[in-house]
Amino acid sequence: MAVLHITYQPHMQTDNAAYAGFCNVLKSYQSMRLSKSNWAISTEEPPKDVWQKLKRYIDPHDYVVMLPLDARLLTAQAQKILQWVLARP
């Protein structure tokens, strides 16, 4: 199971329906909102497939970064946090 860290900052002109659609896609996964603009999702899908679902809600002026997280590369504290995220229902 992979964990993706997604940062999304909508442009001020992005409509609320697009933002809600973006959030609904993220909520369709085992997910956790880490802050106003940051999410962690757990998925068996490759990042490319997640991107395909999200991109229809992203305006060209929005800011989006999606990074796979590899627990082997994290500090011990970060690994504990990642395990906590993955354990959430």
Phi and psi in degrees as a GROMACS rama.xvg file:
@    title "Ramachandran Plot"
@    xaxis  label "Phi"
@    yaxis  label "Psi"
@TYPE xy
-102.036  152.316  ALA-2
-116.418  130.313  VAL-3
-112.121  135.219  LEU-4
-100.082  124.536  HIS-5
-123.388  124.25  ILE-6
-108.482  128.165  THR-7
-138.093  119.883  TYR-8
-122.777  104.356  GLN-9
-69.2914  146.928  PRO-10
-67.4013  151.205  HIS-11
-59.4871  -20.5179  MET-12
-95.4446  -0.978028  GLN-13
-67.3313  130.956  THR-14
-75.2632  157.61  ASP-15
-63.2363  -31.5794  ASN-16
-65.8098  -40.4162  ALA-17
-65.3669  -43.2535  ALA-18
-62.8437  -43.2017  TYR-19
-63.729  -39.9955  ALA-20
-62.3174  -42.8289  GLY-21
-59.131  -48.9113  PHE-22
-63.6408  -37.7751  CYS-23
-64.9401  -36.7966  ASN-24
-61.814  -46.7365  VAL-25
-61.9048  -39.4095  LEU-26
-69.7472  -16.4571  LYS-27
-73.9426  -11.4342  SER-28
-102.343  168.179  TYR-29
-68.0594  112.696  GLN-30
-141.775  163.547  SER-31
-146.087  131.904  MET-32
-84.2774  117.067  ARG-33
-86.5495  -30.3588  LEU-34
-161.802  -174.684  SER-35
-54.7762  -36.4596  LYS-36
-115.737  3.72978  SER-37
-126.171  134.436  ASN-38
-128.501  154.06  TRP-39
-123.662  130.462  ALA-40
-124.954  148.343  ILE-41
-109.274  129.708  SER-42
-155.533  153.885  THR-43
-90.5699  -11.5378  GLU-44
-77.2311  148.07  GLU-45
-69.1067  153.509  PRO-46
-52.8858  -34.1737  PRO-47
-59.7744  -39.3224  LYS-48
-70.2142  -38.2748  ASP-49
-62.9785  -44.4817  VAL-50
-57.5783  -42.2555  TRP-51
-59.054  -35.7012  GLN-52
-74.4799  -33.6597  LYS-53
-82.7667  -33.7165  LEU-54
-61.9216  -25.479  LYS-55
-67.9923  -17.0053  ARG-56
-101.063  1.92415  TYR-57
-103.448  124.078  ILE-58
-79.8601  148.959  ASP-59
-57.8764  -19.2831  PRO-60
-95.9649  -3.05005  HIS-61
-73.5991  161.973  ASP-62
-112.609  120.949  TYR-63
-137.248  133.77  VAL-64
-134.099  131.483  VAL-65
-127.779  119.747  MET-66
-125.934  131.1  LEU-67
-73.1841  140.538  PRO-68
-103.731  131.211  LEU-69
-114.008  111.93  ASP-70
-58.5989  -26.5444  ALA-71
-66.2045  -20.7511  ARG-72
-99.8945  0.614691  LEU-73
-94.8481  155.917  LEU-74
-66.3153  166.086  THR-75
-58.938  -42.4304  ALA-76
-65.2547  -43.0294  GLN-77
-65.2048  -35.1573  ALA-78
-64.2671  -38.2229  GLN-79
-63.381  -42.1457  LYS-80
-64.2402  -44.3442  ILE-81
-62.5418  -41.7586  LEU-82
-62.3009  -38.41  GLN-83
-63.9044  -42.8151  TRP-84
-61.0315  -45.201  VAL-85
-67.7996  -27.8567  LEU-86
-79.2816  -13.9923  ALA-87
-70.9314  142.097  ARG-88
